[in-house]
Amino acid sequence: MKNHSVMLVAAYRRLIDEQPRGDGKAGTEVPAPAALVMGALAIEIAFKALICKQNNISETAQLRALRVSDGGHNLLELFGHLDAETQFLFTAGFDKHFTQNRETIIMTSLVLDEALVEEFLRPKSFHEELALASRTFVDWRYSYELDYVSAHISFMKYLVGRVSLLFGIPEDLRFSKPPTMHKKIRDGSGTA
């Protein structure tokens, strides 16, 4: 599971890097939904890998027995299954980081109530931010079906950064080209 999370972190970083900025610099102003979905999935798989390791779980059925909502994708519930020491590794330094780095995106087909926007933009604790981010994987995959979706980009970057630290993922790890099996399918030289 850890390897899957590492690959998803690399894919997330590439998606974030390739988004154009209005000022022509590298990086992103508004990441594509794909980057948010990839980041949320990387965090979910990392939480599951950590839960399995700390509880000596080797079977998927045992992980499913935790009964996490949203099809097993709810980040807040998964976080609650981590031991206190691991939770601390995610929460330590959060306040300092988050007061300095805050990017938000709200995609909507509605005119939003000003109070709702102000509440969304209000600084929050780690657990409040995680509660807001808990459904990112589900909501952003199906954002076209919802009236609005929102994400704190900086919080997603923060979580991916913490996963990177915990798993020892180098900061420069990116996918530079598709895996070989994808090439074989594209050029007709074989099947995956």
N, C-alpha and C positions, 0 to 999 in steps of 0.2 A: 504494500500500500504506500509506503514511504516513497518508493520510486515513481509511482503514479503521481503523487503530489509534486515531486521534484520536476517531472516533465510538464505538469500543468502550470507550475510557477514559471518555467522557462517560456511556455506558450503565452501566458499572461503578459510577461515582460515584453515579448516581441510585439504583441498586439498593442500594448500601451506605447511602445517606442515608435510604431509605424503610423500612429494617428497624427495627422497634420496639425500644426499650431498656426494660429493667425499671424504670429510674429516671425514665422520661418525657422524657429529654433527646434531642436530635437525634443521629443516628448509629446505630451498631449495636453490639450485644454479640455476636451470632452471625449472620453474614451468611448469607443463603440460598445454597444451592448455585449458583443462577443468577449471583450476584455473583462467586463464585469462578471459575466457568467463564468469565464475561465478562472478568474481570481477566486470567486466564491467556491467553485468546485475544488480548486487547489487547497483552500482552507478547510473545506469539509473533509476531504480525503486525509489531510494532515491530522485533523482532530481525531478521525477514526483510527488512523495508524497509531497515534499516541494512546488512545483509549485501549486499543488491542495490546499494545506493549505493556502498559501499566497494569492491565488486568489479566495478562497471559491468555488473551483470546486469540485463537488461531482459525476459528471457523466463522464464516459469514453469518450463519444462523445465530451464533452467540451475539454477534454485533446487532443483528436485527432484533434480538430479544430486549434491547434497550428501549425499544418502542419510541423512537424519535419521530416527531410529527413531520408533516410536509414530505412524506415519502423518504424519510431519513435524512433530509437536507437541512433541517433547522439548526443553524449554527449556535444559537443561544443554548438550546437543549444539549447539543453535543458538547459544548464548552462546560456545561454543568456536570458532565460525566468525567471530566479531567480531574486529576488529583490537585490539591491546593498548590503544590509546588509548581506544577505545570501551568496552572492558571496564573500564578504570580509572574511567570516568565512572559506572559502576554500582557498583563496589566501594568507591570513595572515600567515606569517612564512614560506611560500613556499621556498623563496630564501635560507634561512638559512638551512632548512631541505634538500633541493635538492643538495646543494653544498657538503654536508656531506654524502649523501646516493645516490648512482647512480648505478643501475644495468640495463643492457640492454640485450635483446635477439633479435636476427635476425635469423629466419628460412628461408632457401632459397634452391632453386633447381638451382640457377644461380650463376655464378661468378659475384659478385657485383663490380661495379665501385668504386674505392677507394674514389673518391670525394663524392659519395653517402653515403658511410659508415661514412666518416668524418662529413658530414652535419648531419647525424642522431645522431652521438655522441656529437655534439656541444651542450654546455649548452644552454637552452632555457628558455623563460619566461613561466609563468603558462599557459597563453593562447596558446602559441605555443605547449606546451606539451599536453594540452587538445585537440588541433586540431589533433595532431598525434594519440592520444588515442581515438578519437571520434568514430572510426569504429571498435574498438577492438572486440565488441560483434559479429558483422557481419563477419569481416575478419577472426578471429580465429576459428569461427565455420566452415568456409569453406576454411581453410588455404590450404588444399590439392588441391584446384582449382586454387590457385594463384602462381605466380612465386616466390614471397617472402612475408613474413609478418614480422612485427617487433613490439616490445613493450618495453616500459621502465617499467620494473618490479617495480622499486622504485616509479614511478609516480602512478602506480596502487595501490601499498601499501599505498602511501600517501593519495590518494583519499578515499580508504576504511577506513583509519584511521580517516579522517575528518568526514566521514559519521558516524563512530562509536562514535566520540565525540558528534556530533549533536544529534544523536538518543539515546545517553546514553548506548551504547552497551558495556558490560563488555569485557575487553581485553581477558579474558579466555573463552569466549563463543565459543564453538565448538560443532558440532554434534558428540556425542559419539556412537550413534547407529542409524540405519534407523528408520523413523517413523513407528508406528504400522501397518498402512495400507500396507506398503511394506512387512512386515513380513507375513501378512495374504496372500498376493499374492504368496510369495516365498514358504510358507509351505503348500499352498492349503487349508488353513482353512477358506477361505472366499474371497470376492472380495473387491476392494477398493471402 
